[in-house]
Amino acid sequence: MSEAIEIENFTKEYGDIKAVDNLSLRIEEGEIFGMLGPNGSGKTTTINCLSGLVSPTAGVLKVEGLDVRRQSSKVREILGVCPQETALYPFLTGRENIELFGVLYSIPRHLLDHNVSYVVEKVGLTDDAGRRAGKYSGGMKRRVCIAMALVQDPKVVFLDEPTVGMDPQSRRSIWDFIMEMKDKGKTILLTTHYMEEADQLCDRVAIIDHGQLIELGTPEELRRKYNARDLEEIFLRLTGRRIREGA
């Protein structure tokens, strides 16, 4: 199986702060790959650099064989990103926000309506898509952000804590949608604080702390290795901290 994402000796510094410290990872095509760690561990910085939004200090970053530094525009053509921070136009409806992203991605008009309706249904917003986004709850805004990331049917998807603020039923429906994307061959890089989410969805997980990789494997492999009940317990053993706590 070929690699969809290559991270080699990646470092990102902000002044004296080393947000990511010599990180190397290989993510295979069609894989759901989870990155686990507390706030400040380097997960979002990694996604921002892979997306071409932030320049790395050192190292090589590739998406589908494209060098992110030199070919960032081509990377964005095949990439869908749901960022950690929710960013919507509150005066537009949920559907209009999604349509706007479809236009920015140059989706042909004859496909745009179909794509928008498809993602609206999949994230469970059919009944509320005509309401102004400024009136949405936090969980509904997250669902719009996921739909915006997927409206252009990207080959690679970055989901940075996608289900934060969602009720259990909405979270489950998003999990089903993520698994459907995997079945279609898409590569998904997922960060999460929900251990059940990582356990249910991810083929492999990387546990990261202070910008460094401290463990890597399938959820089952890690549980067996550490004789642990869940990934939260493993992280606590490795670092002395809980994932849900800030760094």
C-alpha positions, 0 to 999 in steps of 0.5 A: 500500500502506498503512502498518502502522507509523509512526515520526515524529521519535521520540526516547528519552532515559534521563537524559543518554543518547539511546538513539534520536535523532529516528528516522523510518520508515514500514513497509508492511503485509505487509512484513518490515522489518529493523533492523540495528545493534550492541548499544546502537544503539536497536533494542530501545528502538524495539521496546519503545516501539512495544509500549507498554512504554516511553514515548517522550521525543518523537515519534509512534508508530503501529501500524495507525493506532493511537497507541501512547501513547493506545491502547496496549491496542488496539495490544497486541490486534493485536501479537505480540512476541518480546523479546530477553530470553528470559522463560519459566516454567521449571517449566511445559512448553513447551506450557504456557508457550504456552497461558498466553499464549494465555489471556492473549490471551483466545483462545477455548478451542475455538481455543486447542488448535489455535493452540498445536499449530500454532505448536508444530509450526511452531517445531519443538517437537512432540517436546519440548513436554511437557518443562519449559522449564527443561530446554530449551537456549537455542535451544529457549527462543527457539523457545518465545518465538517461538511465544508471540508468534504463538499469538494470530495477530497482525496485526503481529509484532515479532521482536527477534533471534529466532534467537539461539542456534539451530542452523542447521537450527532457524534455517532452519525459523524463516525458513520460518515467518517467510516463511509469516507474510508470505505471510499478509499479516502485517507483521514488524519484525525485528532481527538480527545475522545478515546472511544472515538479513536478506538472505534475509528482509527486503524492506527494512532500516534500518541504525541506529547511536547511535540514528540512521538512517544508511541505508535500502533493500532489501538489493540496493539497498544492495549495489549502492549501496556495491558491497559483498558483504553488509550487514556490509561496508556497515555497516563502511564507514558506521561503522567498526564491525562489527554483531556488536560491541557499541556 
